[in-house]
Amino acid sequence: MLTGKKVLVIGLARSGQAAVSLLLKLHATITVNEYAPKEKIACYDEYVGLGIEMITGGHPDELFERDFDFVVKNPGINYHKPFILRLKERGIPVYTEIELAYQVAKLQNYIAITGTNGKTTTVSLIHQILKDASHSTCLAGNVGIPYSSCVLEDNLLEKNGYDVVLEMSNFQLLDIDKFHPHIATIINLTPDHLDYMASLDEYYASKTNIYKNQNEDDYYLQNIDDLTLKTYLDKYPPKAKCLTFSLEGEADCMLKDNAIYFKNQHVIDLSEIKIVGKHNIQNMMIAIMATALSNVSISQIHNTLASFTGVEHRIEFVKEINGVKYYNDSKATNTDASIIALKAFDQPVILLMGGFEKGLDLSEMATYNDHIKALICFGAAKDRFAKDMHHNNTYVVDNLEGAINQAYEIAENNDIVLLSPSTSSFDEFSGYEQRGRVFKDIVSHL
């Protein structure tokens, strides 16, 4: 399909390697550019043996003067980098691996979810409902599974009729060209990624790419409670049919009589839901709408919702020790996610907060100090977080292990210890997953 096409793959993280595998299958002529030196690249010799040109140890200027049919860029590489801008100025298409996989796969039922918070829980729930209903389905994107891998494993180059559930970060949405989901939503909009995006406006606007290729045969699921989101929907109106959801008022999917209703049909009583927090009710509403529109019965949707216990690293119950409950919310890499976690509990918590310093404003977070019994700040951002939070019961420690030990020392019967770092983890860990696993491991040995 791509025989003879010259493709440059920039960045060899998980998505880059998946793109290479897919491009090999399609007989493209591949050049890989990876910043790391070749000694650090485990697949270097294998790729060279497969006839792939490997350019490592930097991004040499001359590479970006060469002609390529298109480029597949790791979403983590900042698109403001001069070498990326040079490719675009020359009219060479720059895609993420999701766009590549979408363009080469057969037609599927695409359900695409973005937003600042709640994405992983929502897509996991949608995927679980579809699986339980015996649909052919795959889950990919920002959950850590490249869509290119799914296309290869499920042979979507030749098969169609799959429900493809995609969690999409704004990085993955920046380089969308033809990607066209049948069902899409932006869960919410709050500040994040200000270390990467040129402005907050640019970050918010990038999220609207999720529905830019939709038409009147598609569905956009609209959160009518989020006023920031409303501003951007007014600015960039969706062409798809809009179905609404709300925790606060009348909508297609709404709360009534302590239950969730969709189009006036009872779906599930709130008392049956096992995961904590109002935000998770909102995530469930999206899952109900997306799967009902994908031909799953309300009774089947109810059964999965009633048994769903949540997602790893998102307000995940870990262990109870001496009457103290420990929760892992490592996926909270911004302040809004941590505020959501604080609001999920009925009592003030011992909060473990800190990590990589990415310049997030803590003024709103500090207004939730009454939800925090004790604040333990750790990692590279510890001193700034301790100063800007203005909490009158604050401890400052070097790292995550120190924070856990401090929490263990001060916790009393019936307390809740919550790791909700409010920032990314790159000062100490490879990502929020490793941070969450280390937290769980240390807690399990207390």
N, C-alpha and C positions, 0 to 999 in steps of 0.2 A: 504493500500500500504506500509505503514511503521510500521505496527502492530508489536509490540515487539522490534522495534529498539530503542536503548537508545540514546537520543539526548540531548546535553548540549547547551542551548541558553545563550550567554554572552552579557549582556546589554539589558535593557528594554526600549529603546527609541522607536519611532514609528516603525522602521523596526523590532526590536525585538518582539514587541507585535504582529505585523502582522505574523511573522514567527511562533510564538506560536499558533496563531489561525489556521494557515495552518497545523501545526504539530498535533494539536488536531483533526482536520478533518481527518487526515491520521492515527490516532490511535497510534501515537508514544508515547513512555514513556519519559516524558520531565523533565529535571532539568533546572531551571533558576538560573543564577548567576548574581546578580545586585549589583554594588558597593554601591548604596544608602541604608540607613537603611530601614527596613520594614515600619516604620511609614510614610515614604515619598513616598511609592509605592501605588498608588490608587487601583491597581488591585490585591494587595497581597492576601486579603481574598478570592476573587473570584478564583484566581488561585489555592490556597490551597484546596478550595472546589472542584475543578475539578481534584484533584489528582496530581497536579504538585508539584514537590519538589522545594522549594524556599530556596536559599542560598543567604543571603543579607548582606550588611554592609562591604563588602570587597571581596577579591579573595583568600580564604584559600588554602594553599599549597596542603593539602590532596585531595581537589577536583580534582586537575589536575593529580593525580596519579590514578584516577578511570578510568574504561574502558567505553568508549562511541563509538557508531558506527560512529558518526560524530558530529561536533560542528558548530553552527551558531553564527557568531561573528558580533556584531554591527560594521559597517565600521569605526566609529569614534574612536574605541579602537586601539591604536597603536600596529601594528603587531610585533614590536620589544620587547613588554613586555615579561618578562621571562615566565609568565604562558602560553602565547600563543606559544612561542617557544618550551616549554616543550611538549605541545600537539603535535606539528608538529614533534618533534624529536621522539615521540613514534609512529609515523605513523598514527595518528588520523586525518582524513580530517577536515580542517577548511574552512567553506564556509561563504559567505555573504548571505543574504536572497534572493537576485536575483538568485544566483546559485541554492539554494534550490528550489525556485519556478520554475525555468527553468527545473530542473531535474524531477519534478513531473507533470508538465503541458503537455498537448498534443502538438504536433508540431504546431508552429505558424510562421508567417512571421516576423522575428525579425529585427528591424532597430535600431542599437545601435550607439549612438553619444557620443564621448568624445572629450577632448581638454581642454586647460586651460581656454579659454573664448569663449562665444557665444553659449554654449550648450543649455541653457534654451530657448533662442529665437528660435534656430533651431528646437528643438524637439516640441516646442509649435506650430510652423508653420507647421511642417510635420503632426502633429496630427490634426490640424485644416483643412488642405487640405484633409486628409483622411476622416475626419468626414463629410466635405462638399460634398465629393464624395460618401457618404453613405456606406463607408466601415465599417465593424466591427473592431473597433480599441480601444486600451487603451494606456494611457500615464503613465509611471511609472519611478522609479529610483530616481536619485538625485534631481528631481523636488519636492520631498517631498511626493510622493505616493509610498509605498512599492509595488513591483510587486506581492508579496504574497497576498496582499489585492485584487489586480485585478484578480488573479487566482481564489480566492474565490468568488468575486462578479460576475464575468462573467462566472463562472463555466468552466474555462479552463482546469480543470482536466478531463472534458468529451468532451468539444467542441474544434475544431481546426479551422483554416482558419482566425484567427484574425491577424490584423497588430498590432504588439506590438512595441511601440516606447519607447526606453529606453535612458534616460540621465544617463551616467555612469561616476562617479568620479574615480580618480585613486584608492581611498580607496576600491571602489566596484570592481575594476578590479584586485586587488592584489590577491584575493582568488577565481579566476575563475578556473574551472576544465573542465567541459563539455560545458559550455555556447558557443553557436554557432550562431551568427547573420547571416542572409542572406545578409544584407546590413550594412556596418560599415564605420565609418570615424573617423579620428582624425582631428579636425578643425584646430588646431594650437598648438604649444608648446612654452610656455614662463615660466620663473621661478615662482614657487608657492609651498606651503606646505613644505617649508624648515624646519618648526618647527616639522614636522611629519616624513618626509622621511630622510633616511640616507644621501642621496646626490641628487644633481640635476640630475645626470645620472640615478639614480635609479627611480626618479620621471618620467623622460621622458620614460625610458624603460617600466615602469608599464603600460603606456598608450597603448603600442603595444599589450598588452594582448587582446585588443578588437577584433583583427583579428586573433589571434593565432590558433583558431580552424576552421577558414574558409577554404574552398577548391575552386577548379576551377569553381564550379557551383555558387559561391557567388560573391558579388561585394564589392570592396573596393574603396571608393571615395577619391581621392588624391588631396590635396591642393599643387599645384606645386609652389606656391609663397613662401612657408615657408621653408627656407634653413635648419633650425634646424631639422624640421620634416623629410626632405629628408635624413639627416644623419642617423636617426633612422630607416627609411624605408630601406635604403641600408644595415644597420646592421641586421635588422630583416625583411627580405622581405616577403610581403604578398603573399599567395598562390592564393588568389582570383583574378578575373578579375579586373583590375584597370581602372576606369574612372576618368578623370582629371577635375579640375576646377581652374580658374585663374581670377584675377582682372587685370592682367598685360599683358597677351599674349594669344597665341593660346592654346585652350584646348577643351575638350568635352563640357564643359559648360563655356561660356566666354562672355565678353562684346564686342558688335559690334554695330555701329550706334546708340549709346546711348540707348541700350537695352540689355537684357540678352537673349542669344541664347543657346539652348541645342541641340547638334548634328545637327547644322545648321538650327534649327527650331526656329523662333522667339517666345519668351515666354511672355515678358513684357517690355514695355518702362520704362526707369528709372524715367521719369516724373510722372508715375502712382504710384510710391512707396511712401508710407506715413511715413515709419520709417526712422530716420536720420542715416547717417554714412555709409562709404564704407564697414565696417565690416558686416553691415546688408545685403548688396548686396551679400556678400560671404555666409552668413547664408541662404539667399534665394536660392542661387545656389545649396547648399546641399539639401535643401528641394525639389527643382525641380527635381533633379536627383533621390533622394530616392523615391519620390512619382510616378514619371514616371516609374521607375523600379517596382513599386508596382501596375501598371496597372491603373493609373489615367491619364485622357486625359490632353493634354497641355492646352486646353481651360478652363477646370475645375481648373487646377493649377493656371492659370492666374487670374481667378476670385477671388480666395482666396487671392493670393498675393496682388492684387489691393485693397482689403478691410482690410488687416491686419494692425492693429495700434500698435502692439508691446506687450511686456511682462511687467508685474508688476515688479518694482524695477530695470529695465534695461533701462536707459535713458528715463524714463517715465515722460511725461509732467504732471505736477500736477496742476498748477494754474498760472494765470497772475495777478499781483497786481501792480497797478500804473505803468503799462508799463514794469514791470519786470517779466520775465518768470522763474518759478521754476521747476527744473527737479530732479527726484528721481532716482539715480543710485546706490542704496544701495548694489546691487549685485556685485559691483566692489570691491572684497575682495583682489585684488592684484594690483600692479602698472600698469601692462600691460592693465588690464581692464579699469583703469582710463585714461591711455594714449589714448586708443580707444575712450573713451567718449569725451576727450578734442578735438580730431581730428574730431569728428562728427559735431562740431559747426564751423560756419564761422567767429566767433569773439571770442576774449578772454573772459573768464567767471570768475565769482566769485566762487572759488572752495572751498567746505567744505571737508576737508580731515583729517582723524584720526580715532582712535578707539584702538583696541587691538594691543599690540606690538608683532609682530611675526618675527621681524628681517629682513624684506625685504629691499634690497638695493634700495635707492632712486636716484642713480646717473643718470639712464636713464630718470626717471620721471622729474628730475630737468632740463633736456635739453628741456623740453616743457614749460618752464616758460613764453615764449612769447604767449602761449595759455591761460595764467592765468592773469586776470586783478588784482585780489586780492586773497590772499590765507588765509583761516581761518582754523587753526589747532585746533583740539579738542581731548578729550579723553586721554587714558593712553599714547599714542604715540605722544602727541601734541608737546612736547618740542623737541624731536628728529626729528620729521617731519619738524618743523619750522627751525631747525638748518641745516638739510641736504638738504632742498629744495633751500636755498639761494635766496628766492624770496624777492625783495626789497619792497613789499607791503604786509607784513604778519601780521596777528592778531593771538593771542593765547588765547583760552578760555577753560573753564573746560569740557564742555559736548556738546552734539548735540544741545540741546535747546539754549545754549549760542551762538553756531555757527550760528544758524538760525537768532537769534535776531541781531547778529553783521552784518550779510549779509543784513538784512532788513534795518538797519541803514545806511549802506554805498551805497546800490544799487541805481542806477539812471535809468531814463527812457531808455528803450531798452536794459538794462543789462540782463544777464542770470545768475541765481544762480543754481549751480550744486552740489548736494551731490554726490560725487564719492569718497568714503572714502579710497580706496587703501589698506585696510586691513580689518580683521574680526572685529566683533562687541562685542566680549565676555567680554569686560571690562564694558559694560553698558547694553547690551541686550542679549536675548537668541539666536539671530541669525540675519542675514541680513534682514529677513522678518519683524521682530519686529522693527528693526531700520528704515526700509523704511516706515512702517505704522505710526510710531511715527513722522517721518519727515513730512509725508503727513498731519497728524492730526494737527501738530503745524502750518504748512503753511496755512492750510485751515482756521485757526482761526486768522491769522495775520490781 
